[in-house]
Amino acid sequence: MDIERLRRDTPGCAKVAHLNNAGAALPPIPVIEAVSEHFALESTIGGYEAAEQNDAAIRHFYDAVARLVGARADEIAYVENATRAWDMAFYSIPFADGDRILTTTSEYSSNAIAYQQMAAAKGARVDVVPDEAGGTLSLDALEAELAKGDVRLVSLNHVPTQNGLVNPAAEVGRLCREHGVLFLLDACQSVGQLAIDVNEIGCDMLSATGRKYLRGPRGTGFLYVRREILRTLVPPFLDLQAATWKAPDGFELRDDAQRFETWERYVAGQIGLGVAAAYAADLGMADIETRVTGLAARLREELAARPGVAVLDKGARPSGIVTFSVDGHDPAAVKDAARKHGVNINVTNPLSHGYDPDARPAAVRASVHYYNTEEELERLLAALPKE
């Protein structure tokens, strides 16, 4: 990868060492221009008129995202963020009393709240599959739970926000197919940093955001739903984008993934997200993954060699998210100190992963992307407090 060219294509690189890509990455110039140009057009000719004029760019989003994740364009829905995309998928499943939901110890608490709400409303049951010794979801334990029956859904995150691992999504998908169980994958942190093919993974639904590793605008996201299961899912709310009114008192749902959309949306954001997806695909997700995981591995090695610093990541397959602690120093103070040196990092919140039986207090989180450099890693190391 031509890192210098990619950094020139990223204006923020001239101002900050941005190691908070798991929060929100720096967008490249093509995304910035796509969003700003459409918004400028709206301001001069009107929002509806701008959408008509840029219809091809709006529709390009579906093709670009489908190409990025190995799906079909009619299996993609534009949603305003990853949480809402995940919600639209989860709440469309017709749970019944006694249905079981299987998840993992590293599950994001926002999703866990939805599980508990469904358990209270429909009588579903939530079971947390234990981890292997290294901290990754135990496939043996998952298979044993699936064999018990009554499992309606397996739902897990691909890359947790707080411990650096990558869950074995493709292996989970294989087990779900063997047992005829729905598989919902939260890919909020993996789309844009890992090569993803929904057919290889075998997930039925996948939700993702634009603002993180995909380098798209904030307030954007998407949902993938496998064509074969679309008709079994009724979104929790509908409008004239999702369905057609049939007088005098009926409606007909769309037969593609846009049944999960609403008519009003951030149009400039949709255009920008399509540009971001195409930008990543053109660079090559395999090359992006290699670069990201390589930088993260180097950072872990450098951190582990420093006295008083403990790398906290788990799992056999690491991601671009690196978590660590510095003896005697509060993570928030470490983050603030780095910010003063022009380095952006973040802090994990233990309340965000409430199922984890080994949940630790807050930790420092650095998340690298392909446009980061080894020199920026050194800037972070130099900004860490000394013993």
N, C-alpha and C positions, 0 to 999 in steps of 0.2 A: 504494500500500500504506500502511496505517495503521501506520507504524513504531513510534510510541509504544505503541499497543495491543499490537503483537507483542512489544515489549520487556517490557511488563508481564506478558505471557504466558510470559516466559522469565526465571525467577528469577535465573539466573546473570548476567544483564545488570546487575543491581544491585551485583555484586561484582567484576566483571572485564571488561576490554575483550578479548573472546575473538576473536582473529584466527588461530586454529588449527583452523578448521573442516574442513580436509583431513585433520586427525588425528582429531578427534572433536568434533562440534558440541554446543552446549548444547541440551538437549531442552526442549520446551514443556510447560506444565502438563498438558495432556490426556495426553501420553505418560507423564509422571511419575506421574500419578494412575492410569492404566490398569495400569502395571506394579506399583505399590505396592499397589493395591487387590487385585489378583489374588494377589500374594504373601501379603498379609494373610489373604485367604480360605483359601489353602492352609494357613496356619499354624493356622487355627481349625477347619477341617472336614476337612482332608486333601487331599493333592495330586490323587488320582484323582477325589475327589468335587468338588473345585473345578473341575477340567477339565470334568466333566459339567455342572456348573451354568453354566459360562461357555462352553459349546460354541459358541454363536452368535458370541461375540466372537473365539474362536479361528478359526472359519471365515471371519469377516469379513476376516481378513488376505488371503486369496486374492483376493477381490473387489477390495479396496482397492489391492493392488499391481498387479493386472491393469489396473485403471482408470488407474493412474499411468503405466504404460509402454505402454498400448495393446494389451495382450494379452488372452487368455481366461483365466479363473480356473483351468482345468484345465492350463494351460501354466506354472503357477507352483508352485515348490517352496520350502518354508521350510527354510533351512539355517543352521547355527550361526554362520557368518561367510562373508565373501566369498571367502576363500581356499579353504575347503572347498566352497563352491558352484562355484567355478571348477574345482577338482580333480574334483568329481563329473562335470562336463561333459567335461572334457578326457580323463580316464582311461576314459570310457565309449566313446570313439571306437575302432573296431577297426583300429588302424594295422597296416600290413604292411611288410615289407622294401621299401625304396625309396620309400615315401611321403614327400612333402615337407611340411614345416610352414613357412609364411611368417609372419614377424613383423616388428616395427619396431625401430629403434635405441633408442626410448624405452621399450621393454618393461620391465616390472617384473621384477627378478631372481628373485623367487619363481616366477614363471611360466617364466622361462628355465631354471631348474633342472629343472622338470618336462619341458620339451622335451628337455633333454639326457638325462634318465633314460629317456624314451621312445625316444630315438635309440639308446641303449645296449641297451635291452631288445628292441626290435622292428626295429632297423635303419632307422628313419626318419631323415630328414635335415632339419636346421634351416637355413633361409636367411633372412638379415636383409635386408629391402628397404631400400635407401638412402633418404635424405631429399631433399626439394627444398632449394633454397638457403636458404629461411627456416627450415628445421628440421622441417617437417611431412612425414609419409610421402609419398613420390613416387608418385602414382597411375600415371604413365607406367611407372615401374619395376615397380610391382606388376602392371600389365597384361602387361608383357613376361614376367615370371616365370610368371604364370598361363598364358600362351600356350605355354610350354615343356612343360606337362603334368606329370603325376605329383604334383600338389599335392592333398593330402588335406584340409588345413586352413589357413585364414588366421586368425591369432589376434593381436589387438592390444588395447592399452588405448585407451579413448576419451579420457580426460584423464590424462596422466602425472602422477606425483607431484612432479616436480622442475623443470619448465621452462615452465609456464604455458600451454601450447598445447592446442588441441582437435584431435584427429585427425579426418579427413574420413570418419566412419563410414558415412554414407549412400552416399557415392561408392564406398567399399570394398565395401559390401553389393551395390551394383549390379554391380560387376565380378565378385564371387563368384557371383552368380546367373547371369550370362552364361556363366560357365565351369563351372557345376555344382559348386562347391567349398564346403565347410562354412565358416561364419564364426562364430567365437567372440569376443564382445566383452566385455572386462573394463571394466565401467562403475562400478567402485568409487568413483571420484572424480566421476562425472558425474551419477548418479542423485541428484536432490535439488537440483542447481544448474542443470541444463540441461533444457529440454523434450525428452523422449525418447518416441519412438513406434517400437516394434520393427518394425512393418510398414514404416514409412518408411525406417528404417535398413536393413532387410533382413537382420538377423543371424539366425542359426539358434539361437544360445544367447547369453545375457547373464547375467553374474553381478554382484552388488552387495552392499554392506554396509548395515547399519542405522545405524551410529554416526557416519558422516561427514555429508555434506550432507543426508541424509534426516532427521537429528535424532532417530533412534530409539535404542533401548538398545544398549549394547555386547553382544557375544556373539550378534548376530543378523545374518542376511543372507538373500538369496533368489536363486533361479536361475530364469530363463525358458528354456524349451525349446520351439521351434516344434512344434506338434502333428504336422505332416507328417513330422517326422524322429524322433519319439519311439521308434518301434518299431525303429529302426536302432541305438539306443544302449542298451547294457547297463551299468548303474552298476558301479563297481569293487567295491562290497560291498553286500549286501542283508540285509534283515531282514523281520520280519512287517509292517512298514509298507510296504515297497517291493514285497513279493510275498506271495502266498498259498501256504501249504503244501498240496501235493497228495499225500496218502498213496498208496503207502508211501514213495516215494523221489523225488518231484518237486516242482516249484513253478511258479507262474504269476505273471509280473510284472504290476504294475498297468499300465493302459493310459493313465495320465495322468502329469503331471510329478511326482507324489508318489512315483513309483518312485525318485526321487533323494533321498528323505527317509529318516531313521531314526525309529523309533517314539519313543524318548526324546528330549525336547527341552526347551528353556527356554520353558515355556508362557507365563509372564508376558511374556517377551521377544517371543514371537510376537504376542500381543495388542497389546503396545506398538508393535511395528513396523507392524502394520496401522493403528493410530491415526496413527502418523507419516506413513504413505503417504497416508491420507485427508486429513490436515492440509495436506500439501503440495499435493495435488490441488485441495482446496477453495480455497486461496490463489491457485492458478493458476500453473503452471510457466512460462508465458511471462512473467508479471510477475516471478516469482522470478529467472529468467534475466536479465532486463533490469536488475533491481536489483543482482544480484551482479556482472555484467560491468561495470556503470557504476561501482560502488564500486572494483572492481579497476583500472579504467582511471584513475580519479582518483588512486589510490595510486601507480600506476606513474609518472604524470606528476609527482607531488610528489617521489617518490624520485629520479627522473631529474634534477630541478632542484637537488638537494643536492650540494655538492662532495664528492668522495670516495665517492659511492654509485653503483654500477653495477647497473642492472636487467638481469637475465640471461635473461628469458623469450624464447621462440622462437615461431614460427608466425604465420600470417596471422589466425587466429581465437583470441583470448585467452580464458582461463578466469578463474575467481575465485582461482586460485593465482598468487601473485606471488613471484618469487625474486629475490634481490639480494645484493650484497656491499658491505661497508664497508671501504675501504682501511685496512690496518693493524690490523684487528680480526678476531679469530677468530669465526666465526658462532655458536659455542656461547656465547661471551662476550656477543655482541649479544643472543642469546636470554635469557640470564640477566639482563642489564641491563634489558631490557624487562619481564621478570617482576617485578623489584623495583618497577617503576612501574605494576604492575597490568595489564600487557598480555601476553597469551599469543600467542606465535609459536612457530615450530619451526625445525628445521635439516634440510636434505636430506642424504642419505647417498649418496655416489657408488657404493657397493657395491650400492645398490638398483636401479641401471640399468646393468648391466654390458655391454650391447651397444652403448652409446653411444660412438662413436669419438672424440667431442669431450667426453667426460665431464670435468667440472671438479671441483675439490675441493668440499667441503661448502659450501652456501650458506644464507643466511637465507631462510625461507619464511613469508610471511604469507598466510593464506587467509581471504577475507572471506565473509560470508553476509548475507542480506537484513536481519537484525536488527541488523547493525553500523551505525554512524553515521559521518558525516564527522568528528565530534569525536573518535571513537575512533581514526580514522586519524591525526589530529593528535597524539593521545597517543602513538602509536607513533613518529611522526616526532620528537617531543620527547624520547623515550627513547633515540633512537639516539646512539651516542657521537660526539662532535665530533672534528674532525681535530686 
